[in-house]
Amino acid sequence: MLETSARLLRLLSLLQSRRDWPGADLAQRLGVSARTVRRDVDRLRELGYPVHASTGTSGGYRLGAGAALPPLLLDDDEAVAVVVGLRTAAGGTVAGIEETSVRALAKLEQVLPARLRHRVGALGAVTVALPTRGETVSPGDLTTIASACRSFETLRFDYHTHHGAQALRTVQPHRLACTGRRWYLLAWDVDREDWRTYRVDRMRLRTPNGPRFSARPLPDEDVAAYISAGISTRAYTYRATVILHLPLEAAALRIRTGDGVLEAIDTDSCRLTTGAHSIDALAVHIAFMDVDFEVESPAELVDRARELSRRWARAAG
């Protein structure tokens, strides 16, 4: 009986780790016959796990979604990753999820083995949670947008622009992105017939969703790079390109996602493309990076840098 119970747990763990499992692969992993696998699958079904089977030469098994969340089997690293994720979510940018994350975290830590409880306890003892700056988004809005992306449903929402104006947008949503501070939606704007990136915290969704649409090719193979460029340069009135006398790897540690796009020039320098709504904001942003740089464009930024350098020189005596 003990051997059978241990095998059932192992089978459940395998089914949870991959979407589809050929019966022969499960039998090989468990060291039993295909007939034993079928009997074990029947036992799991009796326990309430919805295990679906397909027949034929490519037949196999799949763990489906049930009416209630079944027990999950996690290895050590997976358990630690879930704990870290829940603690991060408890102080994150999604509104209303903090209390839920704390409850789930308490349940998980209660059943952790002693060896893992010590690891995650050490992490919690030395970690300080800093308050989240900026607007938060609701989990309901995130799931609604994600569902619309997956189902190819048109979204309509009121959008508050950077300048405080409000306008109705009709878009075909494709991807969600999170920088750690903010959530963004990459979508095809139906009225402007172009790709746009929207801050989710500035969106007020209108219901119901619009009609379905056909998926279109994304604007770039590297979607993350495209969104990063959109929120750091294309969204602003002024754009600048600056040569930083710093290796790309070192510059990446100083330039956050959303603050600019970096590309390597050689082993000792890289190019930064960034944006702002004023030349002064660009000048201050670049100056406070604390690295030697050369302005390539625009010409207004070069002139402003000369003025500021003279002012700082006078201030220093």
The 8 nearest C-alpha neighbors of each residue, nearest first, counted from 0:
[[1, 3, 2, 4, 5, 6, 7, 39],
 [2, 0, 4, 3, 5, 6, 7, 8],
 [1, 3, 5, 0, 4, 6, 7, 8],
 [2, 4, 6, 0, 1, 5, 7, 39],
 [5, 3, 7, 1, 6, 2, 0, 8],
 [4, 6, 2, 8, 7, 3, 1, 9],
 [5, 7, 9, 3, 4, 8, 10, 2],
 [8, 6, 10, 4, 9, 5, 11, 3],
 [9, 7, 11, 5, 6, 10, 12, 4],
 [8, 10, 6, 12, 7, 11, 5, 13],
 [11, 9, 7, 13, 8, 12, 6, 14],
 [12, 10, 8, 14, 13, 9, 7, 15],
 [11, 13, 9, 15, 10, 14, 72, 8],
 [14, 12, 10, 16, 15, 11, 9, 17],
 [15, 13, 11, 12, 16, 62, 17, 10],
 [14, 16, 12, 13, 17, 11, 62, 18],
 [15, 17, 13, 14, 12, 18, 11, 72],
 [18, 16, 15, 19, 14, 13, 20, 61],
 [17, 19, 61, 20, 16, 14, 62, 15],
 [20, 18, 61, 17, 60, 21, 59, 14],
 [19, 21, 60, 59, 22, 61, 25, 24],
 [22, 20, 59, 24, 23, 58, 60, 25],
 [21, 23, 59, 25, 24, 20, 26, 33],
 [22, 24, 26, 21, 25, 27, 33, 59],
 [25, 23, 27, 21, 26, 22, 28, 20],
 [26, 24, 28, 22, 27, 23, 29, 21],
 [25, 27, 23, 31, 29, 24, 33, 28],
 [26, 28, 30, 24, 25, 29, 23, 31],
 [29, 27, 25, 26, 30, 24, 31, 23],
 [28, 30, 26, 27, 31, 25, 6, 10],
 [31, 29, 27, 28, 26, 32, 25, 33],
 [30, 32, 26, 29, 35, 27, 33, 36],
 [31, 33, 35, 34, 26, 36, 30, 27],
 [32, 34, 36, 35, 26, 37, 23, 22],
 [33, 35, 37, 32, 36, 38, 31, 26],
 [36, 34, 38, 32, 37, 33, 39, 31],
 [35, 37, 33, 39, 34, 38, 40, 26],
 [36, 38, 40, 34, 35, 39, 41, 33],
 [37, 39, 35, 41, 40, 36, 42, 34],
 [40, 38, 42, 36, 41, 37, 35, 43],
 [39, 41, 43, 37, 42, 38, 36, 44],
 [40, 42, 44, 38, 39, 43, 45, 37],
 [43, 41, 39, 45, 44, 40, 38, 46],
 [44, 42, 46, 40, 45, 41, 48, 39],
 [45, 43, 48, 41, 47, 46, 42, 49],
 [44, 46, 42, 43, 47, 41, 48, 40],
 [47, 45, 43, 44, 48, 42, 41, 49],
 [46, 48, 44, 45, 49, 43, 65, 69],
 [47, 49, 44, 43, 50, 46, 65, 69],
 [50, 48, 63, 44, 65, 62, 51, 47],
 [51, 49, 62, 61, 63, 48, 44, 60],
 [52, 50, 61, 60, 62, 49, 63, 53],
 [53, 51, 60, 59, 61, 50, 54, 58],
 [54, 52, 58, 59, 60, 51, 55, 57],
 [55, 53, 58, 52, 59, 56, 57, 60],
 [54, 56, 58, 57, 53, 59, 52, 21],
 [55, 57, 58, 54, 59, 21, 53, 22],
 [58, 56, 55, 59, 21, 54, 53, 22],
 [59, 57, 54, 53, 55, 56, 21, 22],
 [58, 60, 21, 22, 20, 53, 52, 57],
 [61, 59, 52, 20, 51, 19, 21, 53],
 [60, 62, 19, 51, 50, 18, 63, 20],
 [63, 61, 50, 14, 49, 51, 15, 60],
 [64, 62, 49, 50, 61, 65, 51, 48],
 [63, 65, 49, 62, 66, 68, 67, 48],
 [66, 64, 67, 49, 63, 68, 48, 69],
 [65, 67, 68, 64, 69, 49, 47, 48],
 [68, 66, 65, 69, 64, 47, 48, 70],
 [67, 69, 70, 65, 66, 64, 71, 48],
 [70, 68, 67, 71, 48, 65, 47, 64],
 [71, 69, 72, 68, 48, 11, 67, 73],
 [72, 70, 73, 69, 15, 12, 68, 11],
 [71, 73, 12, 70, 74, 11, 15, 8],
 [74, 72, 77, 78, 71, 75, 12, 76],
 [73, 75, 77, 76, 78, 72, 79, 12],
 [76, 74, 78, 77, 79, 73, 115, 80],
 [75, 77, 79, 78, 74, 80, 73, 81],
 [78, 76, 80, 74, 79, 75, 73, 81],
 [77, 79, 81, 75, 80, 76, 73, 74],
 [78, 80, 82, 76, 81, 77, 83, 75],
 [79, 81, 77, 83, 78, 82, 84, 76],
 [80, 82, 84, 78, 79, 83, 85, 77],
 [83, 81, 79, 85, 84, 80, 86, 78],
 [82, 84, 80, 86, 81, 85, 87, 79],
 [85, 83, 81, 87, 82, 86, 80, 88],
 [86, 84, 88, 82, 87, 100, 83, 81],
 [87, 85, 89, 83, 88, 84, 82, 90],
 [86, 88, 84, 85, 89, 90, 91, 83],
 [87, 89, 91, 85, 90, 86, 84, 100],
 [90, 88, 97, 86, 100, 87, 91, 85],
 [91, 89, 88, 87, 97, 131, 128, 86],
 [90, 92, 88, 93, 89, 87, 131, 97],
 [91, 93, 135, 94, 180, 136, 131, 181],
 [94, 92, 136, 135, 137, 91, 96, 138],
 [95, 93, 137, 135, 136, 96, 92, 138],
 [96, 94, 97, 93, 137, 98, 138, 99],
 [95, 97, 99, 94, 98, 100, 93, 89],
 [96, 98, 89, 100, 99, 95, 90, 101],
 [99, 97, 101, 100, 96, 102, 95, 89],
 [100, 98, 102, 96, 101, 97, 103, 95],
 [99, 101, 103, 97, 89, 98, 85, 102],
 [100, 102, 104, 98, 99, 103, 105, 89],
 [103, 101, 105, 99, 104, 100, 98, 106],
 [104, 102, 100, 106, 105, 101, 107, 99],
 [103, 105, 101, 107, 102, 106, 100, 108],
 [106, 104, 102, 108, 103, 107, 109, 101],
 [107, 105, 103, 109, 104, 108, 102, 110],
 [106, 108, 104, 109, 105, 110, 103, 111],
 [107, 109, 111, 105, 110, 106, 104, 116],
 [108, 110, 106, 107, 111, 105, 104, 116],
 [111, 109, 108, 107, 112, 106, 116, 113],
 [110, 112, 108, 116, 109, 115, 107, 113],
 [113, 111, 115, 114, 116, 110, 108, 109],
 [112, 114, 116, 115, 117, 111, 118, 110],
 [113, 115, 117, 112, 116, 118, 111, 119],
 [116, 114, 118, 117, 112, 113, 111, 119],
 [115, 117, 113, 119, 118, 114, 111, 120],
 [116, 118, 120, 115, 114, 119, 121, 113],
 [119, 117, 115, 121, 120, 116, 122, 114],
 [118, 120, 122, 121, 116, 117, 123, 115],
 [121, 119, 117, 123, 122, 118, 116, 124],
 [120, 122, 124, 118, 119, 123, 117, 125],
 [123, 121, 119, 120, 124, 125, 126, 118],
 [122, 124, 120, 126, 121, 125, 119, 127],
 [123, 125, 121, 122, 126, 120, 127, 119],
 [124, 126, 123, 122, 121, 127, 120, 128],
 [127, 125, 123, 124, 122, 128, 121, 129],
 [126, 128, 129, 125, 123, 124, 130, 122],
 [129, 127, 126, 130, 90, 87, 131, 86],
 [128, 130, 127, 131, 90, 132, 126, 91],
 [131, 129, 132, 128, 90, 91, 127, 133],
 [132, 130, 129, 91, 133, 92, 90, 180],
 [133, 131, 130, 134, 180, 92, 135, 129],
 [132, 134, 135, 131, 180, 181, 92, 200],
 [133, 135, 200, 136, 132, 92, 181, 201],
 [134, 136, 92, 93, 94, 200, 133, 137],
 [137, 135, 93, 200, 94, 92, 138, 199],
 [136, 138, 94, 139, 140, 93, 141, 95],
 [139, 137, 141, 140, 93, 142, 136, 94],
 [138, 140, 137, 142, 141, 143, 136, 144],
 [139, 141, 143, 137, 138, 142, 144, 136],
 [142, 140, 138, 144, 139, 143, 145, 137],
 [141, 143, 145, 139, 144, 140, 146, 138],
 [144, 142, 140, 146, 141, 145, 139, 147],
 [145, 143, 147, 141, 146, 142, 140, 148],
 [144, 146, 142, 148, 147, 143, 141, 149],
 [147, 145, 149, 143, 148, 144, 142, 150],
 [146, 148, 152, 144, 150, 145, 149, 151],
 [149, 147, 173, 145, 172, 151, 146, 150],
 [148, 150, 146, 147, 151, 145, 173, 152],
 [149, 151, 147, 152, 148, 146, 211, 145],
 [152, 150, 148, 211, 212, 147, 149, 153],
 [153, 151, 211, 147, 150, 210, 209, 212],
 [152, 154, 209, 171, 210, 170, 208, 211],
 [155, 153, 208, 170, 169, 209, 171, 152],
 [156, 154, 169, 205, 168, 204, 170, 208],
 [155, 157, 204, 205, 203, 168, 167, 202],
 [158, 156, 167, 203, 166, 202, 168, 165],
 [157, 159, 202, 166, 165, 201, 160, 156],
 [160, 158, 165, 201, 164, 163, 157, 202],
 [159, 161, 163, 162, 164, 158, 165, 201],
 [160, 162, 163, 159, 164, 201, 234, 235],
 [163, 161, 160, 164, 159, 165, 276, 158],
 [164, 162, 160, 161, 159, 165, 158, 166],
 [163, 165, 160, 159, 162, 166, 161, 158],
 [166, 164, 159, 158, 160, 157, 163, 167],
 [165, 167, 158, 157, 168, 164, 159, 160],
 [166, 168, 157, 156, 158, 169, 165, 155],
 [167, 169, 156, 155, 157, 170, 166, 158],
 [170, 168, 155, 154, 189, 188, 156, 167],
 [171, 169, 188, 189, 187, 154, 153, 186],
 [170, 172, 153, 187, 186, 154, 188, 173],
 [173, 171, 186, 148, 170, 185, 174, 187],
 [172, 174, 148, 186, 185, 171, 175, 184],
 [175, 173, 185, 184, 172, 148, 176, 186],
 [176, 174, 184, 183, 185, 177, 145, 182],
 [177, 175, 183, 182, 184, 174, 178, 223],
 [176, 178, 182, 179, 181, 183, 175, 180],
 [177, 179, 180, 181, 256, 182, 176, 257],
 [180, 178, 177, 181, 92, 182, 91, 256],
 [179, 181, 178, 92, 177, 182, 132, 133],
 [180, 182, 178, 177, 179, 183, 92, 198],
 [181, 183, 177, 199, 176, 198, 178, 184],
 [184, 182, 198, 176, 199, 197, 175, 177],
 [185, 183, 175, 197, 196, 174, 186, 176],
 [184, 186, 196, 174, 173, 195, 172, 175],
 [187, 185, 172, 171, 173, 195, 194, 170],
 [186, 188, 194, 171, 170, 193, 189, 195],
 [189, 187, 170, 191, 192, 193, 190, 194],
 [188, 190, 192, 170, 191, 169, 187, 171],
 [189, 191, 192, 188, 169, 168, 170, 193],
 [192, 190, 193, 188, 189, 194, 187, 195],
 [193, 191, 189, 188, 190, 187, 194, 195],
 [192, 194, 191, 188, 187, 195, 189, 190],
 [193, 195, 187, 186, 188, 196, 192, 185],
 [194, 196, 186, 185, 187, 188, 193, 197],
 [195, 197, 185, 184, 186, 183, 229, 226],
 [198, 196, 184, 183, 199, 195, 185, 201],
 [197, 199, 183, 201, 200, 182, 184, 202],
 [198, 200, 202, 201, 183, 182, 197, 184],
 [201, 199, 136, 202, 198, 134, 135, 182],
 [202, 200, 159, 199, 198, 158, 203, 160],
 [203, 201, 158, 199, 200, 157, 156, 204],
 [204, 202, 157, 156, 158, 205, 201, 200],
 [203, 205, 156, 202, 155, 157, 206, 140],
 [204, 206, 156, 155, 207, 203, 208, 157],
 [207, 205, 208, 204, 155, 209, 154, 156],
 [206, 208, 205, 209, 155, 154, 204, 210],
 [207, 209, 154, 206, 153, 152, 155, 210],
 [208, 210, 153, 154, 152, 207, 211, 155],
 [211, 209, 153, 152, 212, 208, 151, 154],
 [210, 212, 152, 151, 153, 209, 213, 150],
 [213, 211, 151, 152, 214, 210, 153, 171],
 [212, 214, 215, 151, 211, 152, 171, 150],
 [213, 215, 212, 151, 216, 173, 171, 217],
 [214, 216, 217, 213, 187, 212, 173, 218],
 [217, 215, 218, 214, 219, 220, 173, 213],
 [216, 218, 219, 215, 220, 222, 173, 214],
 [219, 217, 216, 220, 194, 222, 225, 221],
 [220, 218, 221, 217, 222, 225, 224, 216],
 [219, 221, 222, 217, 218, 225, 223, 224],
 [222, 220, 219, 224, 223, 225, 218, 226],
 [221, 223, 225, 224, 219, 220, 226, 217],
 [222, 224, 226, 225, 221, 227, 176, 228],
 [225, 223, 227, 221, 222, 226, 228, 260],
 [224, 226, 222, 228, 227, 223, 229, 219],
 [225, 227, 229, 223, 228, 224, 222, 230],
 [228, 226, 224, 257, 229, 225, 230, 223],
 [229, 227, 225, 231, 226, 232, 230, 260],
 [228, 230, 233, 226, 227, 231, 232, 234],
 [229, 231, 227, 257, 228, 234, 232, 226],
 [230, 232, 257, 259, 258, 228, 273, 229],
 [233, 231, 274, 273, 234, 228, 229, 235],
 [232, 234, 229, 235, 230, 231, 228, 274],
 [233, 235, 232, 230, 229, 231, 236, 274],
 [236, 234, 275, 276, 274, 233, 237, 232],
 [235, 237, 276, 275, 238, 234, 277, 274],
 [238, 236, 275, 274, 235, 276, 277, 239],
 [239, 237, 274, 273, 232, 275, 236, 235],
 [238, 240, 296, 273, 272, 297, 274, 241],
 [239, 241, 272, 296, 295, 271, 294, 273],
 [240, 242, 294, 271, 295, 293, 270, 243],
 [241, 243, 270, 293, 292, 269, 271, 294],
 [242, 244, 292, 269, 245, 268, 270, 291],
 [245, 243, 268, 291, 292, 267, 242, 269],
 [244, 246, 268, 267, 243, 250, 247, 249],
 [247, 245, 267, 268, 249, 248, 266, 269],
 [246, 248, 250, 249, 269, 263, 251, 245],
 [249, 247, 251, 250, 246, 252, 245, 263],
 [248, 250, 246, 252, 251, 247, 245, 253],
 [251, 249, 247, 253, 252, 248, 245, 254],
 [252, 250, 254, 248, 253, 249, 247, 255],
 [251, 253, 250, 249, 254, 248, 255, 247],
 [254, 252, 250, 251, 255, 249, 288, 289],
 [255, 253, 251, 252, 250, 258, 256, 259],
 [256, 254, 258, 257, 253, 251, 259, 252],
 [257, 255, 258, 227, 178, 259, 254, 260],
 [256, 258, 231, 227, 230, 259, 255, 178],
 [259, 257, 231, 255, 256, 254, 273, 260],
 [258, 260, 273, 231, 272, 257, 271, 261],
 [261, 259, 272, 271, 228, 273, 262, 227],
 [262, 260, 271, 270, 272, 259, 269, 263],
 [263, 261, 270, 269, 264, 271, 260, 247],
 [262, 264, 269, 247, 265, 270, 268, 261],
 [265, 263, 269, 268, 270, 262, 266, 267],
 [266, 264, 268, 267, 263, 269, 246, 247],
 [265, 267, 246, 268, 264, 263, 247, 269],
 [268, 266, 246, 245, 265, 244, 269, 247],
 [269, 267, 244, 245, 246, 265, 243, 264],
 [270, 268, 263, 264, 243, 247, 262, 242],
 [269, 271, 242, 262, 261, 241, 243, 263],
 [272, 270, 261, 241, 240, 260, 242, 273],
 [273, 271, 240, 260, 259, 239, 241, 261],
 [274, 272, 259, 232, 239, 231, 238, 271],
 [273, 275, 238, 232, 235, 237, 231, 239],
 [276, 274, 235, 237, 277, 281, 280, 236],
 [275, 277, 236, 235, 237, 280, 274, 278],
 [278, 276, 280, 279, 275, 237, 281, 236],
 [277, 279, 281, 280, 300, 282, 237, 299],
 [280, 278, 282, 281, 277, 283, 303, 300],
 [281, 279, 277, 283, 278, 282, 284, 275],
 [282, 280, 278, 284, 279, 283, 275, 285],
 [281, 283, 279, 285, 280, 284, 286, 278],
 [282, 284, 286, 280, 285, 281, 287, 279],
 [285, 283, 281, 282, 287, 286, 280, 288],
 [284, 286, 282, 288, 287, 283, 281, 289],
 [287, 285, 283, 288, 284, 282, 289, 290],
 [286, 288, 289, 285, 284, 283, 290, 282],
 [289, 287, 285, 286, 290, 284, 253, 254],
 [288, 290, 287, 286, 291, 285, 292, 253],
 [289, 291, 288, 292, 243, 244, 245, 286],
 [292, 290, 244, 243, 289, 293, 245, 242],
 [291, 293, 243, 242, 244, 290, 241, 294],
 [294, 292, 242, 241, 295, 243, 291, 244],
 [293, 295, 241, 296, 301, 242, 240, 292],
 [294, 296, 241, 240, 293, 297, 242, 239],
 [297, 295, 239, 298, 240, 294, 300, 241],
 [296, 298, 299, 300, 239, 295, 301, 238],
 [297, 299, 301, 300, 296, 302, 295, 294],
 [300, 298, 302, 297, 301, 303, 278, 296],
 [299, 301, 303, 298, 302, 297, 304, 278],
 [302, 300, 298, 304, 299, 303, 294, 305],
 [303, 301, 299, 305, 300, 304, 298, 306],
 [302, 304, 300, 306, 305, 301, 299, 307],
 [303, 305, 307, 301, 302, 306, 300, 308],
 [306, 304, 308, 302, 303, 307, 309, 301],
 [307, 305, 303, 309, 304, 308, 310, 302],
 [306, 308, 310, 304, 309, 305, 311, 303],
 [307, 309, 305, 311, 310, 306, 304, 312],
 [310, 308, 312, 306, 307, 311, 313, 305],
 [309, 311, 307, 313, 312, 308, 314, 306],
 [312, 310, 314, 308, 313, 309, 307, 315],
 [313, 311, 309, 315, 310, 314, 308, 316],
 [314, 312, 316, 310, 315, 311, 309, 308],
 [313, 315, 311, 312, 316, 310, 309, 308],
 [314, 316, 312, 313, 311, 310, 309, 308],
 [315, 313, 314, 312, 311, 310, 309, 308]]
